[in-house]
């Protein structure tokens, strides 16, 4: 049995803050090969999550905000924003089920943001056709500008 309490979430946030990527996950599933991936993700405002989709293998994804708030963007194949939603713990929108093969990315809007994620396993690092060629790779200096753009992008906007 795995208990989820405020100490676990506090620790996850502290670990995220201490990493260069400014994010950290806590897996409930026992192995990356598990057929159902269940995890908590702590993401800080400087986290860069490159736009991606789950088309190979095909998988849905469910996000529920546990703490803080984040902007979730959906894109077309060229990187134009189709939809922008703010997910907020205790707010109007607290979660979403993202259909398979849907371009998306999330950015933290405040320190201490944590979301719970469920998707079909096994875990496969997004690559190839599942990562957006119109967005910089993680670690690229342009990624910082992209994170700032995420925070303010709205439907119809495209990356510069």
C-alpha positions as CSV (number, residue, x, y, z in Angstrom):
1,X,0.0,0.0,0.0
2,X,1.3,3.5,-0.9
3,X,-0.1,6.3,1.2
4,X,-0.2,9.8,-0.4
5,X,0.1,12.5,2.2
6,X,1.3,16.1,2.4
7,X,4.8,15.0,3.5
8,X,5.2,13.0,0.3
9,X,4.0,16.0,-1.8
10,X,6.1,18.5,0.1
11,X,9.2,16.2,-0.4
12,X,8.4,15.8,-4.1
13,X,8.2,19.6,-4.6
14,X,11.5,20.1,-2.7
15,X,13.2,17.5,-4.9
16,X,11.8,19.2,-8.1
17,X,13.1,22.6,-7.0
18,X,16.6,21.0,-6.5
19,X,16.9,19.6,-10.0
20,X,18.1,21.5,-13.1
21,X,14.9,20.4,-14.9
22,X,12.7,21.8,-12.1
23,X,10.5,18.8,-12.1
24,X,10.3,15.4,-10.4
25,X,7.9,12.5,-10.5
26,X,6.8,9.9,-8.0
27,X,5.6,6.7,-9.6
28,X,2.9,4.6,-8.1
29,X,3.3,1.9,-10.8
30,X,6.1,-0.6,-9.9
31,X,8.0,-0.6,-13.1
32,X,8.2,1.4,-16.4
33,X,6.7,-1.7,-18.1
34,X,3.5,-1.6,-16.1
35,X,0.5,-1.5,-18.4
36,X,-1.0,1.5,-16.5
37,X,1.4,4.4,-15.7
38,X,0.3,6.2,-12.5
39,X,2.4,9.1,-11.2
40,X,2.6,12.4,-9.5
41,X,4.6,15.1,-11.3
42,X,5.9,18.2,-9.4
43,X,6.7,21.0,-11.9
44,X,8.1,24.4,-11.0
45,X,7.5,27.5,-13.1
46,X,10.8,27.1,-15.0
47,X,10.0,23.6,-16.2
48,X,10.1,23.0,-19.9
49,X,7.9,20.2,-21.2
50,X,8.4,20.0,-24.9
51,X,5.1,19.7,-26.9
52,X,4.4,16.1,-27.6
53,X,1.7,13.5,-28.4
54,X,1.1,9.9,-27.7
55,X,0.7,8.3,-31.2
56,X,3.2,5.4,-31.0
57,X,2.2,3.7,-28.9
58,X,-1.3,5.1,-29.0
59,X,-2.3,6.3,-25.5
60,X,-4.7,8.7,-23.8
61,X,-3.4,10.8,-20.8
62,X,-5.3,12.0,-17.7
63,X,-4.1,15.0,-15.6
64,X,-5.5,16.0,-12.3
65,X,-4.1,19.1,-10.5
66,X,-3.3,18.3,-6.9
67,X,-1.6,21.5,-5.9
68,X,-1.0,24.9,-7.6
69,X,-1.9,25.7,-11.2
70,X,-0.7,25.1,-14.7
71,X,-1.6,26.2,-18.2
72,X,-2.3,23.3,-20.6
73,X,-2.0,24.1,-24.3
74,X,-3.2,22.0,-27.3
75,X,-1.6,22.5,-30.7
76,X,-2.1,21.7,-34.4
77,X,0.6,19.9,-36.4
78,X,2.3,23.3,-37.1
79,X,2.4,24.5,-33.5
80,X,-0.5,26.9,-33.6
81,X,-2.4,26.9,-30.3
82,X,-5.8,25.3,-30.7
83,X,-6.9,25.6,-27.0
84,X,-5.6,27.0,-23.8
85,X,-6.9,26.0,-20.4
86,X,-5.7,26.8,-16.9
87,X,-5.9,23.9,-14.5
88,X,-6.0,24.8,-10.8
89,X,-6.3,22.8,-7.6
90,X,-9.7,23.7,-6.2
91,X,-10.4,25.8,-9.3
92,X,-13.0,25.6,-12.1
93,X,-11.0,23.1,-14.1
94,X,-9.0,20.6,-12.1
95,X,-8.2,17.9,-14.8
96,X,-8.5,16.7,-18.3
97,X,-8.4,13.5,-20.3
98,X,-6.3,14.1,-23.4
99,X,-7.1,11.9,-26.4
100,X,-4.3,9.9,-28.0
101,X,-2.4,11.6,-30.8
102,X,-3.1,15.2,-29.5
103,X,-0.2,17.7,-29.4
104,X,0.0,19.2,-25.9
105,X,2.3,20.8,-23.3
106,X,1.9,22.1,-19.8
107,X,3.6,24.9,-17.9
108,X,3.5,25.6,-14.2
109,X,2.0,28.9,-13.2
110,X,3.1,28.8,-9.6
111,X,5.7,27.2,-7.3
112,X,4.7,23.9,-5.8
113,X,2.5,22.7,-8.7
114,X,1.8,19.0,-8.7
115,X,-0.4,17.0,-11.0
116,X,-1.4,13.3,-11.0
117,X,-1.0,11.6,-14.3
118,X,-2.5,8.3,-15.7
119,X,-1.7,6.8,-19.1
120,X,-1.3,3.5,-20.9
121,X,2.0,1.8,-20.4
122,X,4.6,0.7,-20.8
123,X,6.5,4.0,-20.5
124,X,8.0,5.2,-23.8
125,X,10.0,8.5,-23.8
126,X,8.4,10.7,-26.5
127,X,10.7,10.8,-29.5
128,X,10.5,10.9,-33.3
129,X,7.0,11.6,-34.5
130,X,5.8,12.1,-31.0
131,X,7.8,15.3,-30.3
132,X,7.2,18.7,-31.9
133,X,9.8,19.6,-34.5
134,X,8.6,23.3,-34.2
135,X,9.6,23.4,-30.5
136,X,13.2,23.5,-29.1
137,X,14.7,20.4,-27.6
138,X,15.0,20.3,-23.8
139,X,18.3,22.0,-22.8
140,X,18.3,24.3,-25.8
141,X,18.6,28.0,-24.7
142,X,15.4,28.8,-26.8
143,X,13.4,26.5,-24.4
144,X,13.4,29.2,-21.8
145,X,11.7,31.6,-24.2
146,X,9.2,28.9,-25.1
147,X,8.2,28.4,-21.4
148,X,7.5,32.1,-21.1
149,X,5.5,32.0,-24.4
150,X,3.5,29.0,-23.0
151,X,2.4,31.1,-20.0
152,X,0.7,33.7,-22.2
153,X,-0.1,31.9,-25.5
154,X,-3.7,31.8,-26.5
155,X,-5.8,30.1,-29.2
156,X,-4.6,31.1,-32.6
157,X,-1.0,32.0,-31.5
158,X,2.0,30.2,-33.0
159,X,5.6,30.0,-31.7
160,X,7.9,32.7,-33.1
